[in-house]
Amino acid sequence: MDILTLAKSLSKQEFKEALDYIKTINDTGLMVEFVDQVRDMELEGRDTMSCIYSAYYDLLIDSDTGKYKKELERLIPNSRGIVTY
């Protein structure tokens, strides 16, 4: 995942969202897993922003509660487990 490619391929709003997601992913130490998932989904033909959304939620969000996974909450500044969309 290249930041310049992201900037060129996404709208300004999407780019801002992607950077926010990437910052949170970085805070949790899951950057390698995130990039791998995004790359795999892109190879399947999905658009970049869809891949970023999906990888973010797969890695950080508990599908049962819709909140950050308990084991990651303490790593995400000011999260209190709340996910904003």
N, CA, C and O atoms as a MOPAC input file, in Angstrom:
PM7 MOZYME 1SCF
protein

 N      0.84800 1    -1.16100 1     0.00000 1
 C      0.00000 1     0.00000 1     0.00000 1
 C      0.89800 1     1.22900 1     0.00000 1
 O      1.72800 1     1.41200 1     0.89000 1
 N      0.71900 1     2.05200 1    -0.99700 1
 C      1.53500 1     3.23700 1    -1.18000 1
 C      0.67100 1     4.47400 1    -0.94700 1
 O     -0.41100 1     4.58800 1    -1.52300 1
 N      1.13400 1     5.39300 1    -0.11300 1
 C      0.34800 1     6.57500 1     0.25500 1
 C      0.07400 1     7.46700 1    -0.95700 1
 O     -1.00800 1     8.04600 1    -1.05900 1
 N      1.01200 1     7.58200 1    -1.85300 1
 C      0.81800 1     8.39800 1    -3.04700 1
 C     -0.24700 1     7.79200 1    -3.95300 1
 O     -1.07600 1     8.51300 1    -4.50800 1
 N     -0.22500 1     6.48200 1    -4.10200 1
 C     -1.24800 1     5.80200 1    -4.88900 1
 C     -2.61900 1     6.00000 1    -4.26300 1
 O     -3.60000 1     6.23500 1    -4.97000 1
 N     -2.69100 1     5.90700 1    -2.93700 1
 C     -3.96500 1     6.15500 1    -2.24800 1
 C     -4.47100 1     7.56700 1    -2.53100 1
 O     -5.64200 1     7.76100 1    -2.85600 1
 N     -3.59800 1     8.53200 1    -2.40800 1
 C     -3.98800 1     9.92700 1    -2.61500 1
 C     -4.50600 1    10.15900 1    -4.03000 1
 O     -5.43100 1    10.94600 1    -4.23300 1
 N     -3.92000 1     9.48400 1    -4.99700 1
 C     -4.32900 1     9.65700 1    -6.38600 1
 C     -5.59600 1     8.88800 1    -6.74000 1
 O     -6.33800 1     9.28700 1    -7.63800 1
 N     -5.84400 1     7.78600 1    -6.03500 1
 C     -6.96500 1     6.92800 1    -6.41700 1
 C     -8.24200 1     7.16200 1    -5.61200 1
 O     -9.30500 1     6.66900 1    -5.98800 1
 N     -8.15100 1     7.90300 1    -4.51800 1
 C     -9.31800 1     8.14700 1    -3.67600 1
 C     -9.72300 1     9.61700 1    -3.72300 1
 O     -8.91400 1    10.49300 1    -4.02700 1
 N    -10.98700 1     9.86400 1    -3.41500 1
 C    -11.43000 1    11.25700 1    -3.27600 1
 C    -10.78700 1    11.83500 1    -2.01300 1
 O    -10.23000 1    11.09400 1    -1.20300 1
 N    -10.86300 1    13.14800 1    -1.84900 1
 C    -10.27900 1    13.78100 1    -0.65700 1
 C    -10.89800 1    13.21500 1     0.61800 1
 O    -10.18500 1    12.93200 1     1.58000 1
 N    -12.21100 1    13.05000 1     0.62900 1
 C    -12.89200 1    12.52400 1     1.81300 1
 C    -12.49600 1    11.07500 1     2.08300 1
 O    -12.23700 1    10.70400 1     3.22800 1
 N    -12.45000 1    10.26900 1     1.04800 1
 C    -12.03200 1     8.87400 1     1.21400 1
 C    -10.60000 1     8.79400 1     1.72600 1
 O    -10.28200 1     7.96100 1     2.57400 1
 N     -9.74200 1     9.65900 1     1.21000 1
 C     -8.34900 1     9.66600 1     1.63200 1
 C     -8.23800 1     9.99900 1     3.11800 1
 O     -7.46700 1     9.36800 1     3.84200 1
 N     -9.00800 1    10.98900 1     3.57100 1
 C     -9.01800 1    11.34600 1     4.98900 1
 C     -9.48200 1    10.15900 1     5.83800 1
 O     -8.88000 1     9.85700 1     6.86800 1
 N    -10.54800 1     9.49300 1     5.40600 1
 C    -11.05000 1     8.32500 1     6.13100 1
 C    -10.01000 1     7.21300 1     6.15300 1
 O     -9.78400 1     6.58400 1     7.18700 1
 N     -9.38200 1     6.97500 1     5.01400 1
 C     -8.35700 1     5.93100 1     4.93700 1
 C     -7.21600 1     6.22800 1     5.90300 1
 O     -6.73100 1     5.32600 1     6.58500 1
 N     -6.78600 1     7.48300 1     5.96400 1
 C     -5.70900 1     7.84400 1     6.88700 1
 C     -6.12500 1     7.64700 1     8.34100 1
 O     -5.32300 1     7.19900 1     9.16100 1
 N     -7.36800 1     7.97700 1     8.66300 1
 C     -7.87000 1     7.74700 1    10.02700 1
 C     -7.85100 1     6.25800 1    10.35500 1
 O     -7.41800 1     5.85900 1    11.43600 1
 N     -8.32000 1     5.44500 1     9.42400 1
 C     -8.31700 1     4.00200 1     9.63600 1
 C     -6.89700 1     3.48200 1     9.78800 1
 O     -6.62200 1     2.66700 1    10.66800 1
 N     -6.00400 1     3.94400 1     8.94400 1
 C     -4.61100 1     3.49600 1     8.98200 1
 C     -3.95600 1     3.90000 1    10.30300 1
 O     -3.18000 1     3.12800 1    10.86700 1
 N     -4.25700 1     5.08900 1    10.79700 1
 C     -3.71200 1     5.51900 1    12.08700 1
 C     -4.17600 1     4.58900 1    13.19700 1
 O     -3.37600 1     4.16600 1    14.03200 1
 N     -5.46300 1     4.26900 1    13.21000 1
 C     -5.99000 1     3.37400 1    14.24200 1
 C     -5.37900 1     1.98400 1    14.12600 1
 O     -5.01300 1     1.37600 1    15.13100 1
 N     -5.27000 1     1.48800 1    12.91200 1
 C     -4.63600 1     0.18600 1    12.68700 1
 C     -3.20800 1     0.21500 1    13.21100 1
 O     -2.76200 1    -0.73400 1    13.85600 1
 N     -2.49500 1     1.28700 1    12.94200 1
 C     -1.11600 1     1.41500 1    13.40700 1
 C     -1.05300 1     1.41200 1    14.93400 1
 O     -0.15600 1     0.80300 1    15.51900 1
 N     -2.00500 1     2.09200 1    15.58200 1
 C     -2.04900 1     2.12600 1    17.04800 1
 C     -2.18400 1     0.72700 1    17.63900 1
 O     -1.68400 1     0.46900 1    18.73300 1
 N     -2.84500 1    -0.16500 1    16.93900 1
 C     -3.05600 1    -1.52200 1    17.44200 1
 C     -1.92400 1    -2.47700 1    17.08200 1
 O     -1.88000 1    -3.59900 1    17.58700 1
 N     -1.01400 1    -2.04900 1    16.22000 1
 C      0.09000 1    -2.91000 1    15.81800 1
 C     -0.28200 1    -3.93700 1    14.77000 1
 O      0.41300 1    -4.94000 1    14.60600 1
 N     -1.36800 1    -3.69800 1    14.06300 1
 C     -1.84900 1    -4.66400 1    13.07200 1
 C     -1.62500 1    -4.21000 1    11.62300 1
 O     -2.35300 1    -4.62300 1    10.72000 1
 N     -0.62700 1    -3.37100 1    11.41000 1
 C     -0.40700 1    -2.80600 1    10.07700 1
 C     -0.07700 1    -3.87400 1     9.03700 1
 O     -0.59700 1    -3.82500 1     7.92200 1
 N      0.76400 1    -4.82200 1     9.37800 1
 C      1.14600 1    -5.85600 1     8.40000 1
 C     -0.08100 1    -6.65700 1     7.98700 1
 O     -0.29800 1    -6.91000 1     6.80200 1
 N     -0.87900 1    -7.05400 1     8.96800 1
 C     -2.09000 1    -7.81700 1     8.68100 1
 C     -3.06500 1    -7.00200 1     7.83600 1
 O     -3.69900 1    -7.52400 1     6.91900 1
 N     -3.17300 1    -5.72400 1     8.15800 1
 C     -4.06500 1    -4.82000 1     7.42100 1
 C     -3.64700 1    -4.71400 1     5.95800 1
 O     -4.46400 1    -4.89300 1     5.05500 1
 N     -2.38400 1    -4.42600 1     5.73400 1
 C     -1.87900 1    -4.27200 1     4.36400 1
 C     -2.04000 1    -5.57100 1     3.59000 1
 O     -2.41700 1    -5.55500 1     2.41800 1
 N     -1.75800 1    -6.69400 1     4.23700 1
 C     -1.92000 1    -7.99400 1     3.57300 1
 C     -3.37600 1    -8.22100 1     3.16400 1
 O     -3.64700 1    -8.66600 1     2.04900 1
 N     -4.31400 1    -7.91300 1     4.07100 1
 C     -5.73100 1    -8.10700 1     3.74500 1
 C     -6.17300 1    -7.18200 1     2.62000 1
 O     -6.88700 1    -7.60400 1     1.71000 1
 N     -5.75200 1    -5.92400 1     2.68000 1
 C     -6.12600 1    -4.96900 1     1.62500 1
 C     -5.57900 1    -5.44700 1     0.28200 1
 O     -6.29800 1    -5.45100 1    -0.71600 1
 N     -4.33400 1    -5.84100 1     0.25500 1
 C     -3.70400 1    -6.30400 1    -0.98600 1
 C     -4.43200 1    -7.52700 1    -1.54700 1
 O     -4.69000 1    -7.59900 1    -2.74900 1
 N     -4.76500 1    -8.49100 1    -0.67800 1
 C     -5.46800 1    -9.69600 1    -1.12500 1
 C     -6.83200 1    -9.34800 1    -1.73600 1
 O     -7.21400 1    -9.89500 1    -2.77000 1
 N     -7.55100 1    -8.44100 1    -1.09100 1
 C     -8.86800 1    -8.05400 1    -1.60700 1
 C     -8.74800 1    -7.29100 1    -2.92600 1
 O     -9.57100 1    -7.46800 1    -3.82400 1
 N     -7.72700 1    -6.44600 1    -3.04200 1
 C     -7.50800 1    -5.71900 1    -4.30100 1
 C     -7.20700 1    -6.69900 1    -5.43600 1
 O     -7.64300 1    -6.48900 1    -6.56800 1
 N     -6.47300 1    -7.75500 1    -5.14300 1
 C     -6.17300 1    -8.75900 1    -6.15600 1
 C     -7.43100 1    -9.49100 1    -6.63100 1
 O     -7.46800 1   -10.03800 1    -7.73200 1
 N     -8.46200 1    -9.48800 1    -5.77600 1
 C     -9.75400 1   -10.08100 1    -6.14100 1
 C    -10.58900 1    -9.13100 1    -7.00000 1
 O    -11.66500 1    -9.49700 1    -7.47300 1
 N    -10.08500 1    -7.90700 1    -7.19800 1
 C    -10.76900 1    -6.95100 1    -8.05300 1
 C    -11.63300 1    -5.93200 1    -7.32900 1
 O    -12.36600 1    -5.17800 1    -7.96900 1
 N    -11.55700 1    -5.90000 1    -6.01000 1
 C    -12.35900 1    -4.93600 1    -5.24900 1
 C    -11.70200 1    -3.56200 1    -5.28300 1
 O    -10.48500 1    -3.44900 1    -5.43500 1
 N    -12.52600 1    -2.50700 1    -5.13700 1
 C    -11.96400 1    -1.16000 1    -5.12900 1
 C    -11.23500 1    -0.91500 1    -3.80600 1
 O    -11.54900 1    -1.53100 1    -2.78800 1
 N    -10.27600 1    -0.02400 1    -3.83900 1
 C     -9.37100 1     0.19800 1    -2.71600 1
 C    -10.09800 1     0.59500 1    -1.43900 1
 O     -9.80600 1     0.04800 1    -0.37500 1
 N    -11.03000 1     1.52400 1    -1.51900 1
 C    -11.68900 1     1.98700 1    -0.29500 1
 C    -12.52000 1     0.87700 1     0.32700 1
 O    -12.56700 1     0.75600 1     1.55100 1
 N    -13.16200 1     0.08200 1    -0.47800 1
 C    -13.91900 1    -1.06900 1     0.02500 1
 C    -12.99100 1    -2.03900 1     0.74900 1
 O    -13.35100 1    -2.58900 1     1.79000 1
 N    -11.81200 1    -2.24400 1     0.20300 1
 C    -10.82500 1    -3.12400 1     0.82900 1
 C    -10.37500 1    -2.56300 1     2.17500 1
 O    -10.24000 1    -3.30400 1     3.14900 1
 N    -10.14700 1    -1.26600 1     2.22500 1
 C     -9.71500 1    -0.62800 1     3.46900 1
 C    -10.79200 1    -0.75200 1     4.53600 1
 O    -10.50100 1    -1.11900 1     5.67400 1
 N    -12.04300 1    -0.44400 1     4.17000 1
 C    -13.15000 1    -0.59100 1     5.12000 1
 C    -13.22400 1    -2.02500 1     5.64200 1
 O    -13.28900 1    -2.25200 1     6.85000 1
 N    -13.21300 1    -2.97200 1     4.73800 1
 C    -13.37300 1    -4.37900 1     5.12000 1
 C    -12.24400 1    -4.86100 1     6.02600 1
 O    -12.49700 1    -5.51200 1     7.04000 1
 N    -11.01400 1    -4.55000 1     5.67100 1
 C     -9.87700 1    -4.98900 1     6.48100 1
 C     -9.92000 1    -4.34800 1     7.86200 1
 O     -9.63200 1    -5.00800 1     8.86000 1
 N    -10.27400 1    -3.08100 1     7.92600 1
 C    -10.38900 1    -2.36800 1     9.20000 1
 C    -11.39800 1    -3.07300 1    10.10500 1
 O    -11.09500 1    -3.39200 1    11.25500 1
 N    -12.57900 1    -3.30800 1     9.58400 1
 C    -13.62300 1    -3.93700 1    10.39500 1
 C    -13.28600 1    -5.37900 1    10.74300 1
 O    -13.54100 1    -5.81600 1    11.86500 1
 N    -12.72400 1    -6.11500 1     9.81200 1
 C    -12.34200 1    -7.50000 1    10.09800 1
 C    -11.32900 1    -7.57900 1    11.24000 1
 O    -11.42300 1    -8.45600 1    12.09900 1
 N    -10.37600 1    -6.67300 1    11.24800 1
 C     -9.30900 1    -6.72400 1    12.23500 1
 C     -9.67600 1    -6.10800 1    13.58400 1
 O     -9.19600 1    -6.56200 1    14.62200 1
 N    -10.52700 1    -5.07300 1    13.57700 1
 C    -10.74700 1    -4.32300 1    14.81600 1
 C    -12.11900 1    -4.46800 1    15.46000 1
 O    -12.25600 1    -4.24900 1    16.66400 1
 N    -13.12500 1    -4.82600 1    14.69600 1
 C    -14.48800 1    -4.76200 1    15.19800 1
 C    -15.02400 1    -6.15000 1    15.54300 1
 O    -14.89600 1    -7.09000 1    14.75700 1
 N    -15.62400 1    -6.26600 1    16.72500 1
 C    -16.28800 1    -7.49000 1    17.15400 1
 C    -17.63800 1    -7.54700 1    16.44400 1
 O    -18.48200 1    -6.67600 1    16.65300 1
 N    -17.84700 1    -8.54800 1    15.62100 1
 C    -19.07000 1    -8.62600 1    14.81300 1
 C    -20.32300 1    -8.81300 1    15.66600 1
 O    -21.42100 1    -8.47100 1    15.22600 1
 N    -20.17900 1    -9.34700 1    16.87100 1
 C    -21.34000 1    -9.53800 1    17.74500 1
 C    -21.79400 1    -8.24300 1    18.41000 1
 O    -22.99100 1    -8.01700 1    18.58500 1
 N    -20.83500 1    -7.39300 1    18.78100 1
 C    -21.17900 1    -6.17000 1    19.51700 1
 C    -21.13800 1    -4.91600 1    18.65100 1
 O    -21.78100 1    -3.92000 1    18.98200 1
 N    -20.39500 1    -4.94900 1    17.55000 1
 C    -20.23600 1    -3.75800 1    16.72600 1
 C    -19.27200 1    -2.75200 1    17.33100 1
 O    -19.17100 1    -1.62200 1    16.85400 1
 N    -18.56400 1    -3.15500 1    18.37800 1
 C    -17.58900 1    -2.28800 1    19.03800 1
 C    -16.19600 1    -2.84900 1    18.80300 1
 O    -16.02100 1    -3.96000 1    18.30200 1
 N    -15.19600 1    -2.02800 1    19.18900 1
 C    -13.83000 1    -2.52500 1    19.07400 1
 C    -13.68500 1    -3.81600 1    19.87200 1
 O    -14.30000 1    -3.98100 1    20.92600 1
 N    -12.87700 1    -4.71300 1    19.36400 1
 C    -12.60700 1    -5.96200 1    20.06700 1
 C    -12.00000 1    -5.62800 1    21.42900 1
 O    -11.15300 1    -4.74200 1    21.54300 1
 N    -12.44200 1    -6.34400 1    22.45000 1
 C    -12.00900 1    -6.07000 1    23.83300 1
 C    -10.49200 1    -6.03600 1    23.96800 1
 O     -9.94500 1    -5.17500 1    24.65700 1
 N     -9.82000 1    -6.96700 1    23.31400 1
 C     -8.36600 1    -7.05200 1    23.46200 1
 C     -7.63400 1    -5.87700 1    22.80900 1
 O     -6.44000 1    -5.68600 1    23.03900 1
 N     -8.34500 1    -5.09300 1    21.99800 1
 C     -7.71700 1    -3.96100 1    21.31000 1
 C     -8.10300 1    -2.61000 1    21.90700 1
 O     -7.43500 1    -1.61100 1    21.63900 1
 N     -9.15500 1    -2.56000 1    22.70300 1
 C     -9.66500 1    -1.28600 1    23.22800 1
 C     -8.58400 1    -0.43500 1    23.87800 1
 O     -8.51300 1     0.77100 1    23.64400 1
 N     -7.75200 1    -1.05500 1    24.68600 1
 C     -6.74200 1    -0.28600 1    25.42200 1
 C     -5.66600 1     0.29800 1    24.49300 1
 O     -4.94600 1     1.21900 1    24.87800 1
 N     -5.56200 1    -0.23200 1    23.28800 1
 C     -4.56000 1     0.24000 1    22.33000 1
 C     -5.05100 1     1.41100 1    21.48400 1
 O     -4.25900 1     2.08900 1    20.82900 1
 N     -6.35300 1     1.64300 1    21.50100 1
 C     -6.93700 1     2.68200 1    20.65700 1
 C     -7.25100 1     3.89700 1    21.52400 1
 O     -8.15600 1     3.84600 1    22.35600 1
 N     -6.50800 1     4.98900 1    21.33700 1
 C     -6.70600 1     6.17300 1    22.16800 1
 C     -8.15200 1     6.68300 1    22.12400 1
 O     -8.75100 1     6.79300 1    21.05400 1
 N     -8.68900 1     6.98700 1    23.28700 1
 C    -10.02600 1     7.57200 1    23.43300 1
 C    -11.14100 1     6.73000 1    22.85100 1
 O    -12.17900 1     7.27600 1    22.47500 1
 N    -10.96800 1     5.42700 1    22.76200 1
 C    -11.99100 1     4.61100 1    22.10000 1
 C    -13.17400 1     4.30800 1    22.99400 1
 O    -14.31800 1     4.39700 1    22.54800 1
 N    -12.92900 1     3.95200 1    24.24200 1
 C    -13.98100 1     3.51200 1    25.15500 1
 C    -14.85200 1     2.44800 1    24.50500 1
 O    -15.99900 1     2.24500 1    24.90200 1
 N    -14.29800 1     1.76500 1    23.49500 1
 C    -15.02400 1     0.70000 1    22.83100 1
 C    -16.01200 1     1.17400 1    21.78600 1
 O    -16.64100 1     0.35900 1    21.11100 1
 N    -16.15800 1     2.48100 1    21.64400 1
 C    -17.14900 1     3.03900 1    20.73900 1
 C    -16.57200 1     3.16600 1    19.33500 1
 O    -15.46300 1     3.66900 1    19.15500 1
 N    -17.31100 1     2.72000 1    18.36500 1
 C    -16.90700 1     2.83100 1    16.97500 1
 C    -17.73800 1     3.92200 1    16.32700 1
 O    -18.96500 1     3.90300 1    16.41700 1
 N    -17.08600 1     4.87000 1    15.67600 1
 C    -17.83200 1     5.90900 1    14.96100 1
 C    -17.77000 1     5.63100 1    13.47600 1
 O    -16.74100 1     5.19200 1    12.96200 1
 N    -18.84600 1     5.88200 1    12.79800 1
 C    -18.93200 1     5.62700 1    11.35300 1
 C    -18.97700 1     6.91100 1    10.60200 1
 O    -19.05000 1     6.90500 1     9.37300 1

